[in-house]
Amino acid sequence: MIKASLDKRGFAYFVDADGDVAGNFQGNLIYFFLLGQNKEMLQIRAMMQHVFKVEDVPRLYEFCNTWNRDQLWPKAYVQVTDDGAVVVVGEVSTDWERGITPEQLDQALICGIATGCKLGEALAELKY
């Protein structure tokens, strides 16, 4: 259903080796994960294109705390990668234990993509 919804909107995407669907939206890598025992949870994870240094972590914490206070979606957090790079990730998660219609899925995907890109735009202003 995820691929069908993305196809309907003409969005480009790929499927990785684990079977996860992802795409590049305004330079941000956005994944669409199905989680939970019965794959009933949809998590849209936006990995921002802007890479920071460890010295930036305190101001990124402040940025994410402010973002999470002022914005409903996506939840933003700081992640330090194994190689020491620092990135901000945004997540929108929804529980579809009782099922989902194509229209509901489309709305959830658009919400995750649009708000993830909005987070990326705000982060770009912080970077420079």
Contacts in CASP RR format, 6 or more apart in sequence:
PFRMAT RR
TARGET T0000
AUTHOR 0000-0000-0000
METHOD contacts of the structure
MODEL  1
MIKASLDKRGFAYFVDADGDVAGNFQGNLIYFFLLGQNKEMLQIRAMMQH
VFKVEDVPRLYEFCNTWNRDQLWPKAYVQVTDDGAVVVVGEVSTDWERGI
TPEQLDQALICGIATGCKLGEALAELKY
1 100 0 8 1.000
1 102 0 8 1.000
1 105 0 8 1.000
2 21 0 8 1.000
2 32 0 8 1.000
2 34 0 8 1.000
2 42 0 8 1.000
2 105 0 8 1.000
2 109 0 8 1.000
3 13 0 8 1.000
3 15 0 8 1.000
3 21 0 8 1.000
4 102 0 8 1.000
5 102 0 8 1.000
5 105 0 8 1.000
5 106 0 8 1.000
5 109 0 8 1.000
6 13 0 8 1.000
6 21 0 8 1.000
6 109 0 8 1.000
8 106 0 8 1.000
9 106 0 8 1.000
9 110 0 8 1.000
11 23 0 8 1.000
11 25 0 8 1.000
11 113 0 8 1.000
12 23 0 8 1.000
12 24 0 8 1.000
13 21 0 8 1.000
13 22 0 8 1.000
13 23 0 8 1.000
14 21 0 8 1.000
14 22 0 8 1.000
14 23 0 8 1.000
15 21 0 8 1.000
15 22 0 8 1.000
16 22 0 8 1.000
20 31 0 8 1.000
20 32 0 8 1.000
20 33 0 8 1.000
21 31 0 8 1.000
21 32 0 8 1.000
22 29 0 8 1.000
22 30 0 8 1.000
22 31 0 8 1.000
22 32 0 8 1.000
23 29 0 8 1.000
23 30 0 8 1.000
23 31 0 8 1.000
24 30 0 8 1.000
25 46 0 8 1.000
25 113 0 8 1.000
25 116 0 8 1.000
25 117 0 8 1.000
26 117 0 8 1.000
26 120 0 8 1.000
26 121 0 8 1.000
27 49 0 8 1.000
28 46 0 8 1.000
28 47 0 8 1.000
28 48 0 8 1.000
28 49 0 8 1.000
28 116 0 8 1.000
28 117 0 8 1.000
28 120 0 8 1.000
29 46 0 8 1.000
29 47 0 8 1.000
29 49 0 8 1.000
30 44 0 8 1.000
30 45 0 8 1.000
30 46 0 8 1.000
30 47 0 8 1.000
30 112 0 8 1.000
30 113 0 8 1.000
30 116 0 8 1.000
31 43 0 8 1.000
31 44 0 8 1.000
31 45 0 8 1.000
31 47 0 8 1.000
32 42 0 8 1.000
32 43 0 8 1.000
32 44 0 8 1.000
32 109 0 8 1.000
33 42 0 8 1.000
33 43 0 8 1.000
33 44 0 8 1.000
33 45 0 8 1.000
34 40 0 8 1.000
34 41 0 8 1.000
34 42 0 8 1.000
34 43 0 8 1.000
35 41 0 8 1.000
35 42 0 8 1.000
35 43 0 8 1.000
35 93 0 8 1.000
38 97 0 8 1.000
40 95 0 8 1.000
40 96 0 8 1.000
40 97 0 8 1.000
40 99 0 8 1.000
41 93 0 8 1.000
41 94 0 8 1.000
41 95 0 8 1.000
41 96 0 8 1.000
42 93 0 8 1.000
42 94 0 8 1.000
42 96 0 8 1.000
42 100 0 8 1.000
42 105 0 8 1.000
42 108 0 8 1.000
43 91 0 8 1.000
43 92 0 8 1.000
43 93 0 8 1.000
44 74 0 8 1.000
44 91 0 8 1.000
44 92 0 8 1.000
44 93 0 8 1.000
44 108 0 8 1.000
44 109 0 8 1.000
44 111 0 8 1.000
44 112 0 8 1.000
44 113 0 8 1.000
44 116 0 8 1.000
45 89 0 8 1.000
45 90 0 8 1.000
45 91 0 8 1.000
46 74 0 8 1.000
46 89 0 8 1.000
46 90 0 8 1.000
46 91 0 8 1.000
46 112 0 8 1.000
46 113 0 8 1.000
46 115 0 8 1.000
46 116 0 8 1.000
46 117 0 8 1.000
46 119 0 8 1.000
46 120 0 8 1.000
47 87 0 8 1.000
47 89 0 8 1.000
47 90 0 8 1.000
48 87 0 8 1.000
48 88 0 8 1.000
48 89 0 8 1.000
48 90 0 8 1.000
48 119 0 8 1.000
48 120 0 8 1.000
48 123 0 8 1.000
49 120 0 8 1.000
50 87 0 8 1.000
50 88 0 8 1.000
50 120 0 8 1.000
50 123 0 8 1.000
50 124 0 8 1.000
50 126 0 8 1.000
50 127 0 8 1.000
51 85 0 8 1.000
51 86 0 8 1.000
51 87 0 8 1.000
52 60 0 8 1.000
52 85 0 8 1.000
52 86 0 8 1.000
52 87 0 8 1.000
52 88 0 8 1.000
52 127 0 8 1.000
53 85 0 8 1.000
53 86 0 8 1.000
54 80 0 8 1.000
54 84 0 8 1.000
54 86 0 8 1.000
56 86 0 8 1.000
57 78 0 8 1.000
57 80 0 8 1.000
57 86 0 8 1.000
59 126 0 8 1.000
60 78 0 8 1.000
60 86 0 8 1.000
60 88 0 8 1.000
60 126 0 8 1.000
61 78 0 8 1.000
63 76 0 8 1.000
63 88 0 8 1.000
63 122 0 8 1.000
63 123 0 8 1.000
63 126 0 8 1.000
64 76 0 8 1.000
64 77 0 8 1.000
64 78 0 8 1.000
64 88 0 8 1.000
67 76 0 8 1.000
67 119 0 8 1.000
67 122 0 8 1.000
68 75 0 8 1.000
68 76 0 8 1.000
71 115 0 8 1.000
71 118 0 8 1.000
71 119 0 8 1.000
73 92 0 8 1.000
73 111 0 8 1.000
73 112 0 8 1.000
73 115 0 8 1.000
73 116 0 8 1.000
74 90 0 8 1.000
74 91 0 8 1.000
74 92 0 8 1.000
74 112 0 8 1.000
74 115 0 8 1.000
74 116 0 8 1.000
74 119 0 8 1.000
75 90 0 8 1.000
75 91 0 8 1.000
75 92 0 8 1.000
75 93 0 8 1.000
76 88 0 8 1.000
76 89 0 8 1.000
76 90 0 8 1.000
76 119 0 8 1.000
77 88 0 8 1.000
77 89 0 8 1.000
77 90 0 8 1.000
77 91 0 8 1.000
78 86 0 8 1.000
78 87 0 8 1.000
78 88 0 8 1.000
78 89 0 8 1.000
79 86 0 8 1.000
79 87 0 8 1.000
79 88 0 8 1.000
79 89 0 8 1.000
80 86 0 8 1.000
81 87 0 8 1.000
88 119 0 8 1.000
88 120 0 8 1.000
88 123 0 8 1.000
90 116 0 8 1.000
90 119 0 8 1.000
92 108 0 8 1.000
92 111 0 8 1.000
92 112 0 8 1.000
92 115 0 8 1.000
92 116 0 8 1.000
94 108 0 8 1.000
96 104 0 8 1.000
100 108 0 8 1.000
END
